[in-house]
Amino acid sequence: MRKKTALVVLGAAIAGVLGLAPTAQASTSCTSPNADDKVCLFQNAPATDGGVVRIDVYSRPSWVPLQYDNSSHYLYAGDGVLTNVSAAINWDLNSRVAFYYNSNYYGPCFTVAAGGQIGSFARIVLTNGRSANDNMNSHHFNRTCGTVYNFGY
């Protein structure tokens, strides 16, 4: 089990004892790294702190049930939907994050380098010939799949 996962489980257990609700969000900002080892998933490109974003510290086998922070939009609502994820910043400085076209970490994929960022998924063409922009559906920390990118903005 990753150290991050163990700490999150421990934190959730402590929060339960104290009567606090655990949260899946690492912080309210994607401007700098911190101990949360978060990934920031942006609705629009380029990735900016002022846009619609989901801040996450977990691997997610499907984005279908997940909404952006403070938004009613889902991270994935079907291929090509303009509100789907279009950019990412990986603030986990110790591991890569793999992004998958299908749920359950399946299908065409690419990876964002540790501490890396992709300001626009439109720059990535998947092995199925489709753009990664508005088409990805899951992500996994500490995994490498396909090409490793760090385009920046």
Residue pairs with C-beta under 8 A, 6 or more apart in sequence:
2 141
2 142
4 37
4 57
4 92
4 141
8 57
8 58
11 22
12 22
15 21
15 22
16 22
24 56
24 57
24 58
25 54
25 55
25 56
25 57
25 69
26 34
26 36
26 37
26 38
26 55
26 56
26 57
27 34
27 36
27 38
27 55
28 55
28 69
29 49
30 38
30 40
30 47
30 49
30 53
30 55
30 89
30 91
31 49
32 91
33 91
33 93
33 115
34 91
36 57
36 91
37 57
37 91
37 92
37 93
37 94
37 95
37 141
38 55
38 56
38 57
38 91
38 92
39 55
39 56
39 57
39 88
39 89
39 90
39 91
39 92
39 97
39 112
39 139
39 141
40 47
40 53
40 54
40 55
40 56
40 88
40 89
40 91
41 53
41 54
41 55
41 56
41 68
41 75
41 85
41 87
41 88
41 139
42 48
42 51
42 52
42 53
42 85
42 86
42 87
42 88
42 89
43 51
43 52
43 53
43 68
43 71
43 73
43 83
43 84
43 85
43 86
44 51
44 52
44 86
44 87
45 86
45 87
45 119
45 120
45 121
45 122
45 133
46 87
46 119
46 120
46 153
47 87
47 88
47 89
47 117
47 118
47 119
47 120
47 153
52 68
52 69
52 71
52 73
52 83
53 68
53 69
54 66
54 67
54 68
54 69
54 75
55 69
56 66
56 139
58 141
59 105
59 139
59 140
59 141
59 142
59 143
60 66
60 138
60 139
60 140
61 103
61 104
61 105
61 138
62 76
62 103
62 104
62 137
62 138
63 74
63 75
63 76
63 84
63 85
63 103
63 136
63 137
63 138
63 139
64 74
64 75
64 76
64 77
64 103
64 137
65 74
66 74
66 75
66 76
67 73
67 74
67 75
68 74
68 75
73 83
74 83
75 84
75 85
76 84
76 85
76 136
76 137
77 83
77 84
78 84
79 130
79 134
79 135
80 134
80 135
81 134
82 134
84 134
84 135
84 136
85 121
85 134
85 136
86 120
86 121
86 122
86 133
86 134
87 117
87 118
87 119
87 120
87 121
88 97
88 99
88 112
88 117
88 118
88 121
88 139
89 116
89 117
90 96
90 97
90 112
90 113
90 114
90 115
90 116
90 117
91 115
92 114
92 115
92 141
93 114
93 115
94 114
95 114
95 141
95 142
96 111
96 112
96 113
96 114
96 116
96 141
96 142
96 143
96 144
96 148
97 111
97 112
97 139
97 140
97 141
97 143
98 105
98 109
98 110
98 111
98 139
98 140
98 143
98 144
98 145
98 146
99 109
99 110
99 111
99 112
99 132
99 136
99 138
99 139
99 145
100 106
100 107
100 108
100 109
100 136
100 137
100 138
100 139
100 140
100 145
101 107
101 108
101 109
101 126
101 128
101 130
101 132
101 135
101 136
101 137
102 137
102 138
103 137
103 138
104 138
105 138
105 140
105 143
105 145
106 138
107 128
108 126
108 127
108 128
108 130
108 146
109 126
109 145
109 146
110 124
110 126
110 132
110 145
110 146
110 147
110 148
110 149
111 143
111 144
111 145
111 146
111 147
111 148
111 149
112 118
112 148
112 149
112 150
113 148
113 149
113 150
116 149
116 150
117 150
117 151
117 152
117 153
118 124
118 149
118 150
118 151
119 151
119 152
119 153
120 133
120 151
121 131
121 132
121 133
121 134
121 135
121 136
122 131
122 132
122 133
123 151
124 131
124 132
124 133
124 147
124 149
125 131
125 132
126 132
126 135
126 146
127 146
